[in-house]
């Protein structure tokens, strides 16, 4: 691990996944459903 790398929290992992999905050019219904599930999990992890 580099000096600036730190363990990533589950919240950070979820946020990164949401951003990756939202950056896709075309989001399908499955993507929207996944983002909704991830956001719910993110709120519960807070």
N, CA, C and O atoms as CSV, one atom per row, in Angstrom:
chain,resi,resn,atom,element,x,y,z
A,1,UNK,N,N,0.836,-1.195,0.000
A,1,UNK,CA,C,0.000,0.000,0.000
A,1,UNK,C,C,0.871,1.245,0.000
A,1,UNK,O,O,1.909,1.294,0.660
A,2,UNK,N,N,0.437,2.245,-0.745
A,2,UNK,CA,C,1.156,3.513,-0.765
A,2,UNK,C,C,0.869,4.298,0.498
A,2,UNK,O,O,0.003,3.934,1.293
A,3,UNK,N,N,1.603,5.369,0.666
A,3,UNK,CA,C,1.440,6.175,1.867
A,3,UNK,C,C,0.040,6.776,1.983
A,3,UNK,O,O,-0.518,6.866,3.076
A,4,UNK,N,N,-0.519,7.184,0.848
A,4,UNK,CA,C,-1.797,7.878,0.886
A,4,UNK,C,C,-2.992,6.934,0.862
A,4,UNK,O,O,-4.128,7.373,1.041
A,5,UNK,N,N,-2.752,5.647,0.643
A,5,UNK,CA,C,-3.860,4.702,0.586
A,5,UNK,C,C,-4.322,4.348,1.995
A,5,UNK,O,O,-3.517,4.086,2.889
A,6,UNK,N,N,-5.611,4.348,2.160
A,6,UNK,CA,C,-6.188,3.982,3.448
A,6,UNK,C,C,-7.250,2.922,3.208
A,6,UNK,O,O,-7.788,2.814,2.106
A,7,UNK,N,N,-7.547,2.151,4.222
A,7,UNK,CA,C,-8.620,1.171,4.050
A,7,UNK,C,C,-9.912,1.884,3.651
A,7,UNK,O,O,-10.257,2.927,4.207
A,8,UNK,N,N,-10.604,1.317,2.699
A,8,UNK,CA,C,-11.829,1.934,2.208
A,8,UNK,C,C,-12.999,1.412,3.032
A,8,UNK,O,O,-13.154,0.205,3.220
A,9,UNK,N,N,-13.810,2.329,3.516
A,9,UNK,CA,C,-14.981,1.911,4.283
A,9,UNK,C,C,-16.052,1.392,3.333
A,9,UNK,O,O,-16.021,1.674,2.135
A,10,UNK,N,N,-16.981,0.647,3.866
A,10,UNK,CA,C,-18.082,0.111,3.051
A,10,UNK,C,C,-18.871,1.261,2.426
A,10,UNK,O,O,-19.318,1.161,1.284
A,11,UNK,N,N,-19.041,2.358,3.178
A,11,UNK,CA,C,-19.762,3.516,2.652
A,11,UNK,C,C,-19.058,4.079,1.428
A,11,UNK,O,O,-19.707,4.428,0.442
A,12,UNK,N,N,-17.735,4.168,1.485
A,12,UNK,CA,C,-16.972,4.676,0.345
A,12,UNK,C,C,-17.082,3.732,-0.847
A,12,UNK,O,O,-17.175,4.177,-1.991
A,13,UNK,N,N,-17.070,2.431,-0.576
A,13,UNK,CA,C,-17.226,1.448,-1.657
A,13,UNK,C,C,-18.569,1.625,-2.345
A,13,UNK,O,O,-18.652,1.625,-3.573
A,14,UNK,N,N,-19.624,1.775,-1.547
A,14,UNK,CA,C,-20.972,1.926,-2.097
A,14,UNK,C,C,-21.053,3.205,-2.918
A,14,UNK,O,O,-21.583,3.202,-4.029
A,15,UNK,N,N,-20.528,4.295,-2.373
A,15,UNK,CA,C,-20.576,5.583,-3.081
A,15,UNK,C,C,-19.843,5.476,-4.411
A,15,UNK,O,O,-20.323,5.990,-5.421
A,16,UNK,N,N,-18.695,4.823,-4.426
A,16,UNK,CA,C,-17.939,4.641,-5.663
A,16,UNK,C,C,-18.708,3.828,-6.685
A,16,UNK,O,O,-18.689,4.137,-7.877
A,17,UNK,N,N,-19.383,2.791,-6.221
A,17,UNK,CA,C,-20.184,1.951,-7.123
A,17,UNK,C,C,-21.342,2.751,-7.714
A,17,UNK,O,O,-21.630,2.636,-8.905
A,18,UNK,N,N,-22.008,3.561,-6.887
A,18,UNK,CA,C,-23.103,4.408,-7.373
A,18,UNK,C,C,-22.586,5.356,-8.449
A,18,UNK,O,O,-23.215,5.516,-9.495
A,19,UNK,N,N,-21.445,5.983,-8.194
A,19,UNK,CA,C,-20.874,6.926,-9.161
A,19,UNK,C,C,-20.521,6.213,-10.458
A,19,UNK,O,O,-20.792,6.733,-11.540
A,20,UNK,N,N,-19.917,5.020,-10.367
A,20,UNK,CA,C,-19.570,4.269,-11.584
A,20,UNK,C,C,-20.808,3.955,-12.416
A,20,UNK,O,O,-20.786,4.079,-13.640
A,21,UNK,N,N,-21.881,3.550,-11.756
A,21,UNK,CA,C,-23.114,3.236,-12.482
A,21,UNK,C,C,-23.683,4.503,-13.121
A,21,UNK,O,O,-24.092,4.489,-14.282
A,22,UNK,N,N,-23.707,5.602,-12.354
A,22,UNK,CA,C,-24.290,6.839,-12.867
A,22,UNK,C,C,-23.476,7.435,-14.006
A,22,UNK,O,O,-24.021,8.175,-14.825
A,23,UNK,N,N,-22.178,7.129,-14.079
A,23,UNK,CA,C,-21.337,7.665,-15.150
A,23,UNK,C,C,-21.535,6.929,-16.474
A,23,UNK,O,O,-21.080,7.396,-17.518
A,24,UNK,N,N,-22.213,5.781,-16.433
A,24,UNK,CA,C,-22.479,5.060,-17.677
A,24,UNK,C,C,-23.348,5.933,-18.579
A,24,UNK,O,O,-24.205,6.673,-18.096
A,25,UNK,N,N,-23.127,5.844,-19.877
A,25,UNK,CA,C,-23.882,6.676,-20.812
A,25,UNK,C,C,-25.360,6.326,-20.801
A,25,UNK,O,O,-26.223,7.204,-20.788
A,26,UNK,N,N,-25.633,5.046,-20.806
A,26,UNK,CA,C,-27.032,4.610,-20.816
A,26,UNK,C,C,-27.285,3.709,-19.620
A,26,UNK,O,O,-26.687,2.641,-19.489
A,27,UNK,N,N,-28.169,4.152,-18.760
A,27,UNK,CA,C,-28.526,3.337,-17.604
A,27,UNK,C,C,-29.834,2.623,-17.908
A,27,UNK,O,O,-30.807,3.247,-18.332
A,28,UNK,N,N,-29.853,1.337,-17.692
A,28,UNK,CA,C,-31.081,0.575,-17.864
A,28,UNK,C,C,-31.842,0.495,-16.554
A,28,UNK,O,O,-31.380,0.986,-15.525
A,29,UNK,N,N,-33.008,-0.124,-16.599
A,29,UNK,CA,C,-33.841,-0.262,-15.402
A,29,UNK,C,C,-33.093,-1.010,-14.295
A,29,UNK,O,O,-33.237,-0.684,-13.117
A,30,UNK,N,N,-32.300,-2.005,-14.672
A,30,UNK,CA,C,-31.538,-2.771,-13.679
A,30,UNK,C,C,-30.530,-1.870,-12.968
A,30,UNK,O,O,-30.299,-2.020,-11.768
A,31,UNK,N,N,-29.927,-0.929,-13.712
A,31,UNK,CA,C,-28.968,0.001,-13.108
A,31,UNK,C,C,-29.661,0.904,-12.090
A,31,UNK,O,O,-29.139,1.129,-10.998
A,32,UNK,N,N,-30.841,1.422,-12.450
A,32,UNK,CA,C,-31.572,2.282,-11.519
A,32,UNK,C,C,-31.943,1.513,-10.252
A,32,UNK,O,O,-31.841,2.043,-9.146
A,33,UNK,N,N,-32.371,0.270,-10.418
A,33,UNK,CA,C,-32.729,-0.557,-9.265
A,33,UNK,C,C,-31.504,-0.802,-8.389
A,33,UNK,O,O,-31.599,-0.759,-7.162
A,34,UNK,N,N,-30.358,-1.058,-9.011
A,34,UNK,CA,C,-29.122,-1.292,-8.252
A,34,UNK,C,C,-28.715,-0.043,-7.475
A,34,UNK,O,O,-28.319,-0.131,-6.313
A,35,UNK,N,N,-28.814,1.122,-8.121
A,35,UNK,CA,C,-28.474,2.378,-7.446
A,35,UNK,C,C,-29.396,2.590,-6.247
A,35,UNK,O,O,-28.938,2.996,-5.178
A,36,UNK,N,N,-30.683,2.320,-6.415
A,36,UNK,CA,C,-31.622,2.463,-5.298
A,36,UNK,C,C,-31.232,1.560,-4.133
A,36,UNK,O,O,-31.229,1.994,-2.981
A,37,UNK,N,N,-30.902,0.295,-4.434
A,37,UNK,CA,C,-30.490,-0.644,-3.378
A,37,UNK,C,C,-29.207,-0.174,-2.702
A,37,UNK,O,O,-29.092,-0.229,-1.477
A,38,UNK,N,N,-28.239,0.289,-3.500
A,38,UNK,CA,C,-26.968,0.749,-2.933
A,38,UNK,C,C,-27.172,1.983,-2.061
A,38,UNK,O,O,-26.562,2.098,-0.997
A,39,UNK,N,N,-28.023,2.905,-2.502
A,39,UNK,CA,C,-28.282,4.110,-1.703
A,39,UNK,C,C,-28.926,3.748,-0.375
A,39,UNK,O,O,-28.599,4.333,0.658
A,40,UNK,N,N,-29.845,2.782,-0.398
A,40,UNK,CA,C,-30.489,2.347,0.845
A,40,UNK,C,C,-29.446,1.735,1.783
A,40,UNK,O,O,-29.449,2.003,2.985
A,41,UNK,N,N,-28.560,0.916,1.227
A,41,UNK,CA,C,-27.504,0.302,2.042
A,41,UNK,C,C,-26.553,1.373,2.572
A,41,UNK,O,O,-26.105,1.297,3.716
A,42,UNK,N,N,-26.246,2.372,1.737
A,42,UNK,CA,C,-25.343,3.455,2.121
A,42,UNK,C,C,-25.921,4.232,3.302
A,42,UNK,O,O,-25.202,4.577,4.240
A,43,UNK,N,N,-27.237,4.506,3.248
A,43,UNK,CA,C,-27.879,5.238,4.351
A,43,UNK,C,C,-27.847,4.417,5.636
A,43,UNK,O,O,-27.649,4.964,6.721
A,44,UNK,N,N,-28.040,3.106,5.516
A,44,UNK,CA,C,-28.033,2.258,6.711
A,44,UNK,C,C,-26.626,2.136,7.297
A,44,UNK,O,O,-26.473,1.938,8.503
A,45,UNK,N,N,-25.602,2.252,6.458
A,45,UNK,CA,C,-24.217,2.137,6.926
A,45,UNK,C,C,-23.747,3.425,7.598
A,45,UNK,O,O,-22.732,3.433,8.295
A,46,UNK,N,N,-24.485,4.507,7.386
A,46,UNK,CA,C,-24.070,5.813,7.924
A,46,UNK,C,C,-24.183,5.844,9.432
A,46,UNK,O,O,-23.876,6.862,10.054
